[in-house]
């Protein structure tokens, strides 16, 4: 290990490659996925992340404001997940067109929740209000749990 370390300090190419890898590792550690497990949300809060938690019921429009001082919005989509073997989530634009589909998302069966993480940079990625369609797979059959609407105020 000493000879490898000596080489890294003496070789500009390898030193630059190590710096790139170190930046990548730091970036990956700070990456927040769009769908969180409850444990991941709890780790973010314990690490000092300022989070606004918004409960969202199916087919009811909720509002969430990204106020100054907040790092993350977390929407708790509530529904009957008691018999779910798996949960899939679809992200829809204002016209109801599917933008992304996530299969096998983390969910809490007992609480009946799927957690969505919204970060500030999503405003430019997904203009307009989005909706989320949650479907549960039970005994091999797909069942619609609900459509969820969150009106975001970004400033």
N, C-alpha and C positions, 0 to 999 in steps of 0.2 A: 504494500500500500504506500510505503514511503517513496518508492521509485515512480509510481503512478502519480502521486501528488507532486513530486518534483517535476515531472514532465508537464503536468497541467499548468504549473506556474511558469514554466519556461517556454511553452508552445502557445503562441497567440491564437492559432486556430482552435486548439483544444480548450483553451481558457474561454474563448468566445462561445464555443459549443456548450460548455458547462454553465455559463451565464444564461444562455437561452433555455436550457433545461431547467435551471433553477427558477426562472421567471414563469415557465410553463407550470411547474409544480405549485407555485404560489397562486397562479391563476386558477388552477383546478381546485385548490383548497377553498377558494372564495366563490366558486361557482355554486349558484343556487338553482336547482332544477325547478321547472314550472309546476310540478306536482310533488308535494312533500309528504313524507310520512310524519306522524306525530312526533316521533323521536327526533327526526331531523329538525322540525320546527322548534322543539324544546332545546336542542343544542344551539341553534342560532340565537334564541332568546338568552340562553345562559351565557353565550359568548358576547353579549352586549348589543345584539341587533335590536333596533327599535321597530317593533312590529305592531300594526293595527290589525286586529282579528275581527273579521266581519262574518257573522252567521248569514247564510243564504238559503232560503227555502225554495223548493221547486216552483217554477211558473210564477214567481213573484220577483219584481225588479228591485234589487238592492242598490244602495249607493255606497261608494267608498271614496274617500278623499285622501289624496297623497299630500298631507299637510307637511309643512316644514318640520324637520327633525325626525321624520319617519324614514326608515330604511327599506321597509318592505310591507306590502299589503298581503295578508293571508285570508283568503275566502274559504270558509268552512261550508261546503255544499252538503246539506242535510238530506237524507233520504233513507228509505228502508233497504238496508244492506244486510239484514240479519241472516239471510240464507245465501248470500252471494259467495260463490267460489272464486270469482274473479270480477274485477270492475274495469271497464273501459271508459275512456273520456274522449269526447270530440270537441274541438274548439271551432266555433262557427262565427262568421262575420255578421254584420248587421242585416245582411240580406238572407241569412240562414245558410250560406254556402260553407261547406266544411273546409277549414284551413289545415288542420292537423288532427290526427287521431293517435291517441296514446292507449296502448293495450296493457293490461296487467298493472294498473296503477296502484300505488299504496292506498289503503283505505282502512278505516277503523270500523269493524263490523258492529261492535257494541254501541259505539256512539252514533253510528250511521253517518260517517263523515268522510269526505274526500277533501283534502286541503290543496288549494291552488295558491301559488306564490306569484304575486305581481310585483315586478321591479320597475323603477322609473324608466329605464330604456325601452320598455315594452310600448310606451306611448308612440314612439316613432316606428316600431316594428309592426304594430297592430293598430292603425288609426281607427277611430270610432269605437263604439261599444261592442264588446264581444259577448257571446253566450257560450255556455258549456252544456253539453248533453252527456249525461251519465247513464250508462247501461250496465246492468249486472248480468253475469252469466250464472245461472242456477240449474243444476241437473242437465247441463249441456244446452240449455235454452237461453237466448238473450232476452232480457226484459228491460224496458225503458224505466229508469228510476225517476228521471225528470230533466227538464231544461231549466237552466239557471242563468239569470241575467244580472250583470253588475255594471252599473253606470259609473265610470271612473271620472273623478275630478283630479287632474294631474298636478295642479298648482295650488 
